[in-house]
């Protein structure tokens, strides 16, 4: 039985006969073009952050993004360009940004004194500019594959979403069971009274009346508040006053199940996935690196004093070895 290992390969680069085109293909397919694109994207984000972005400046950046997309298509070909997921991400956002920028210039080309950019058409000018800036910042995520640690974190989150089905399914079942039990035990237990004095920090003073067990949706919200420990003592105190002290057992059980067990289990799942990917991304541990560095430094210290044996001496020693039978 033979095993065949199949790995994804990108399509071959297009062949150009002209030496000038071949030279341009080498330049535009180089990794430094991606580095330059990342630097330009960073400069664009910096311009947005310091609030000095004008429509003309945005258009200049978008035209560079369009230029980068075109030269990559020239260098790799259509199939080669689309074989990289980051190119698909860049190309889609570049076309979307260009379409939005053209729409802005067509709609708001000649403002006059009575022109109000906050109320024009379906989207105002400010809303469209905010959308363009948001897409530009989102496009800056293209740097993630080029930074090893960021790529590791991003892949951990993506794998977590893929492997979260079993965990989320069990959590939904637990939520459903506790919500049904809560409705069965506490439905209609709390009614908003009129004209009562409210102590600071209590269920009544905080206005938590909608958070109850009168229906399934409200029960889910209340259980979520307790899970994230959002004033969960106020809910427990209120239901112990309106029903019985034994109601605290229900809230403590849900707190132990959700906040202590499930939240920590979720964090452990993230850490386990990250540590697994971290170990796979490093060929050796830090201890091994330090050991190799120490051994190498010790050998270098005595390299001048150590005389290496000749080939004849090595063969003679091997021939005299009791467990080796060498034929001359």
C-alpha positions as CSV (number, residue, x, y, z in Angstrom):
1,X,0.0,0.0,0.0
2,X,1.4,3.4,-0.9
3,X,0.5,6.7,0.6
4,X,0.2,9.8,-1.6
5,X,0.6,13.2,0.0
6,X,-1.3,15.9,-1.8
7,X,-0.6,19.5,-1.0
8,X,-2.2,22.5,-2.5
9,X,-0.1,24.2,-5.2
10,X,-0.6,27.6,-6.7
11,X,-1.1,27.8,-10.5
12,X,2.1,28.5,-12.5
13,X,3.0,32.1,-13.3
14,X,2.0,33.4,-16.7
15,X,4.8,33.3,-19.3
16,X,5.8,36.6,-21.0
17,X,8.1,36.7,-24.0
18,X,9.2,40.3,-23.6
19,X,12.2,40.7,-21.3
20,X,10.8,44.0,-19.9
21,X,7.5,42.2,-19.0
22,X,9.5,39.4,-17.4
23,X,11.4,41.9,-15.3
24,X,8.2,43.6,-14.2
25,X,6.7,40.2,-13.4
26,X,9.7,39.5,-11.1
27,X,9.3,42.9,-9.4
28,X,5.6,42.7,-8.9
29,X,5.6,39.1,-7.6
30,X,8.3,39.9,-5.0
31,X,7.4,39.8,-1.3
32,X,8.5,43.4,-0.9
33,X,5.5,44.6,-2.8
34,X,3.3,43.1,0.0
35,X,5.5,44.7,2.6
36,X,5.1,48.1,0.8
37,X,1.3,47.5,0.7
38,X,1.2,46.9,4.4
39,X,3.2,50.1,5.0
40,X,0.7,52.1,2.8
41,X,-2.2,50.5,4.6
42,X,-0.7,51.5,8.0
43,X,-0.2,55.0,6.8
44,X,-3.8,55.1,5.7
45,X,-5.0,53.9,9.1
46,X,-2.7,56.5,10.8
47,X,-4.3,59.3,8.7
48,X,-7.7,58.1,9.8
49,X,-6.7,58.0,13.5
50,X,-5.3,61.5,13.6
51,X,-8.5,62.8,11.8
52,X,-6.7,64.3,8.9
53,X,-8.3,62.1,6.3
54,X,-9.9,64.0,3.3
55,X,-11.8,62.5,0.4
56,X,-8.9,63.2,-1.9
57,X,-6.4,61.5,0.4
58,X,-8.7,58.5,0.7
59,X,-9.0,58.4,-3.1
60,X,-5.2,58.4,-3.4
61,X,-4.8,55.4,-1.1
62,X,-7.6,53.6,-2.8
63,X,-6.0,54.2,-6.2
64,X,-2.8,52.7,-4.8
65,X,-4.7,49.6,-3.6
66,X,-6.2,49.3,-7.1
67,X,-2.7,49.6,-8.6
68,X,-1.4,46.9,-6.3
69,X,-4.3,44.6,-7.2
70,X,-3.7,45.1,-10.9
71,X,0.0,44.5,-10.8
72,X,-0.5,41.3,-8.8
73,X,-3.0,40.1,-11.3
74,X,-0.4,40.9,-14.0
75,X,2.4,39.0,-12.1
76,X,0.4,35.9,-10.9
77,X,-2.4,35.8,-13.5
78,X,-6.1,35.6,-12.6
79,X,-6.0,32.0,-11.3
80,X,-2.8,32.6,-9.4
81,X,-4.1,35.8,-7.8
82,X,-7.3,34.2,-6.7
83,X,-5.4,31.2,-5.3
84,X,-4.3,33.3,-2.3
85,X,-7.0,34.0,0.2
86,X,-5.4,37.3,1.3
87,X,-5.6,38.5,-2.3
88,X,-9.3,37.7,-2.5
89,X,-9.8,39.7,0.8
90,X,-7.7,42.6,-0.6
91,X,-9.4,42.6,-4.0
92,X,-12.9,42.5,-2.7
93,X,-12.4,45.4,-0.2
94,X,-10.5,47.4,-2.9
95,X,-13.3,47.2,-5.4
96,X,-15.9,48.0,-2.6
97,X,-13.8,51.0,-1.5
98,X,-13.5,52.3,-5.1
99,X,-17.2,51.9,-5.7
100,X,-18.0,53.8,-2.5
101,X,-15.5,56.6,-3.3
102,X,-16.9,57.0,-6.8
103,X,-20.4,57.1,-5.3
104,X,-19.3,59.9,-3.0
105,X,-17.8,62.0,-5.8
106,X,-20.9,61.5,-8.0
107,X,-23.4,62.3,-5.3
108,X,-21.5,65.2,-3.6
109,X,-19.3,66.6,-6.4
110,X,-20.1,70.3,-6.1
111,X,-21.3,71.4,-2.7
112,X,-22.8,74.9,-2.4
113,X,-23.8,77.1,0.5
114,X,-27.2,75.5,1.0
115,X,-25.7,72.0,0.8
116,X,-26.2,69.9,4.0
117,X,-24.0,66.8,4.0
118,X,-25.8,65.3,6.9
119,X,-29.1,64.9,5.0
120,X,-28.8,63.8,1.4
121,X,-30.2,60.6,-0.2
122,X,-30.3,57.2,1.5
123,X,-26.9,57.7,3.2
124,X,-25.4,61.0,4.3
125,X,-21.9,62.0,3.3
126,X,-20.6,61.5,6.9
127,X,-22.1,58.0,7.0
128,X,-20.5,57.1,3.7
129,X,-17.1,58.5,4.8
130,X,-17.4,56.5,8.1
131,X,-18.1,53.4,6.1
132,X,-15.1,54.0,3.9
133,X,-12.9,54.5,6.9
134,X,-14.2,51.4,8.6
135,X,-13.4,49.3,5.5
136,X,-9.9,50.8,5.3
137,X,-9.2,49.9,8.9
138,X,-10.7,46.4,8.3
139,X,-8.5,46.0,5.2
140,X,-5.5,46.5,7.5
141,X,-6.1,43.0,8.8
142,X,-4.2,41.9,5.8
143,X,-1.0,42.1,7.9
144,X,-2.1,39.2,10.1
145,X,-0.6,36.4,8.0
146,X,2.8,38.3,7.9
147,X,3.1,38.5,11.7
148,X,3.6,35.1,13.1
149,X,2.1,35.7,16.6
150,X,-0.9,37.5,15.2
151,X,-1.5,34.7,12.6
152,X,-1.3,32.2,15.5
153,X,-3.9,34.0,17.5
154,X,-6.2,34.4,14.5
155,X,-5.9,30.7,13.5
156,X,-6.7,29.8,17.2
157,X,-9.9,31.8,17.1
158,X,-10.9,30.4,13.8
159,X,-10.3,26.8,14.9
160,X,-12.2,27.6,18.1
161,X,-15.3,28.6,16.1
162,X,-15.0,25.4,14.1
163,X,-14.6,23.2,17.2
164,X,-17.2,25.0,19.4
165,X,-20.3,23.1,18.2
166,X,-20.2,20.4,20.8
167,X,-19.4,22.8,23.6
168,X,-22.2,25.3,22.5
169,X,-24.7,22.4,22.1
170,X,-24.2,21.2,25.7
171,X,-24.4,24.8,26.9
172,X,-27.7,25.4,25.1
173,X,-29.1,22.2,26.7
174,X,-28.0,23.4,30.2
175,X,-29.5,26.8,29.6
176,X,-32.8,25.3,28.5
177,X,-33.0,22.9,31.5
178,X,-32.3,25.7,34.1
179,X,-34.7,28.1,32.3
180,X,-37.5,25.5,32.4
181,X,-36.8,24.8,36.1
182,X,-36.7,28.5,36.9
183,X,-40.0,29.1,35.2
184,X,-41.5,26.1,37.0
185,X,-40.2,27.3,40.4
186,X,-40.5,31.1,40.2
187,X,-43.0,32.1,37.6
188,X,-45.0,35.1,38.8
189,X,-43.1,35.3,42.0
190,X,-42.1,39.0,41.7
191,X,-44.7,41.6,40.9
192,X,-43.6,45.3,40.6
193,X,-45.2,47.0,43.7
194,X,-46.3,50.6,43.7
195,X,-45.0,53.2,46.1
196,X,-42.4,51.3,48.1
197,X,-39.1,52.4,49.5
198,X,-36.2,50.9,47.7
199,X,-32.8,50.3,49.3
200,X,-29.8,51.2,47.2
201,X,-28.3,48.2,45.2
202,X,-31.4,46.0,45.5
203,X,-33.4,44.4,42.7
204,X,-36.1,47.0,43.0
205,X,-33.7,50.0,43.0
206,X,-31.8,48.8,40.0
207,X,-35.0,48.3,38.0
208,X,-34.5,44.7,37.2
209,X,-38.2,44.0,36.9
210,X,-38.0,42.7,33.3
211,X,-35.4,40.1,34.5
212,X,-37.6,37.4,35.8
213,X,-38.9,33.9,35.2
214,X,-42.3,34.9,33.8
215,X,-41.4,33.8,30.3
216,X,-38.6,31.8,28.6
217,X,-36.8,34.8,27.0
218,X,-36.7,36.7,30.3
219,X,-35.4,33.6,32.0
220,X,-32.5,33.3,29.5
221,X,-31.5,36.9,30.1
222,X,-31.6,36.5,33.8
223,X,-29.5,33.3,33.6
224,X,-27.0,35.1,31.4
225,X,-26.8,38.0,34.0
226,X,-26.0,35.4,36.7
227,X,-23.4,33.6,34.5
228,X,-21.4,36.8,33.8
229,X,-21.8,37.7,37.5
230,X,-23.8,40.9,36.7
231,X,-25.2,41.8,40.2
232,X,-26.2,38.2,40.6
233,X,-26.5,38.7,44.3
234,X,-29.3,41.2,43.7
235,X,-31.3,38.5,41.9
236,X,-30.6,35.9,44.5
237,X,-31.5,38.3,47.4
238,X,-34.8,39.4,45.6
239,X,-36.0,35.8,45.0
240,X,-35.1,34.8,48.5
241,X,-37.2,37.6,49.9
242,X,-40.2,37.1,47.5
243,X,-40.2,33.3,47.7
244,X,-38.1,31.4,50.2
245,X,-34.5,31.1,51.4
246,X,-34.3,27.8,49.6
247,X,-34.3,29.6,46.3
248,X,-30.7,30.5,46.8
249,X,-29.8,26.9,46.1
250,X,-31.1,27.3,42.6
251,X,-29.0,30.4,41.9
252,X,-25.8,29.0,43.5
253,X,-26.2,25.8,41.5
254,X,-26.5,27.8,38.3
255,X,-23.6,30.0,39.2
256,X,-21.4,27.0,39.9
257,X,-22.5,25.3,36.6
258,X,-22.2,28.3,34.3
259,X,-19.7,30.8,35.8
260,X,-17.3,28.5,37.6
261,X,-17.4,25.4,35.3
262,X,-18.5,26.5,31.8
263,X,-16.7,29.8,31.6
264,X,-13.5,28.3,32.9
265,X,-13.9,25.3,30.6
266,X,-14.3,27.8,27.7
267,X,-11.1,29.6,28.7
268,X,-9.3,26.2,29.0
269,X,-10.4,25.3,25.5
270,X,-8.9,28.5,24.1
271,X,-5.6,28.0,26.0
272,X,-5.4,24.4,24.9
273,X,-5.9,25.2,21.3
274,X,-3.4,28.1,21.5
275,X,-0.7,26.0,23.3
276,X,-1.2,23.2,20.7
277,X,-0.7,25.6,17.8
278,X,2.2,27.3,19.6
279,X,4.0,23.9,20.1
280,X,3.5,23.0,16.5
281,X,4.8,26.3,15.2
282,X,8.1,25.9,17.1
283,X,10.4,23.0,16.2
284,X,12.0,22.9,19.6
285,X,11.2,24.3,23.0
286,X,13.0,27.1,24.8
287,X,14.8,24.6,27.0
288,X,16.2,22.8,23.9
289,X,17.3,26.0,22.4
290,X,19.2,27.0,25.6
291,X,20.8,23.6,25.8
292,X,22.0,23.7,22.2
293,X,23.3,27.2,22.7
294,X,25.2,26.1,25.9
295,X,26.7,23.0,24.3
296,X,27.8,25.0,21.2
297,X,29.4,27.7,23.4
298,X,31.3,25.1,25.4
299,X,32.7,23.4,22.3
300,X,33.8,26.7,20.9
301,X,35.7,27.5,24.1
302,X,38.0,24.4,23.7
303,X,38.0,24.2,19.9
304,X,41.6,25.5,19.6
305,X,42.9,23.0,22.3
306,X,41.2,20.0,20.8
307,X,43.0,18.2,18.0
308,X,40.9,16.3,15.6
309,X,42.0,12.7,14.7
310,X,43.1,11.9,11.2
311,X,41.2,9.5,8.9
312,X,43.8,6.8,9.4
313,X,43.5,7.0,13.1
314,X,39.8,6.7,13.0
315,X,39.9,3.7,10.7
316,X,42.4,2.0,13.0
317,X,40.3,2.6,16.1
318,X,37.2,1.2,14.3
319,X,39.2,-1.8,13.2
320,X,40.3,-2.5,16.7
321,X,36.7,-2.2,18.1
322,X,35.6,-5.6,19.6
323,X,32.1,-5.4,18.2
324,X,33.0,-4.3,14.7
325,X,34.4,-6.6,12.0
326,X,35.7,-4.4,9.2
327,X,37.2,-5.7,6.0
328,X,40.2,-3.8,4.6
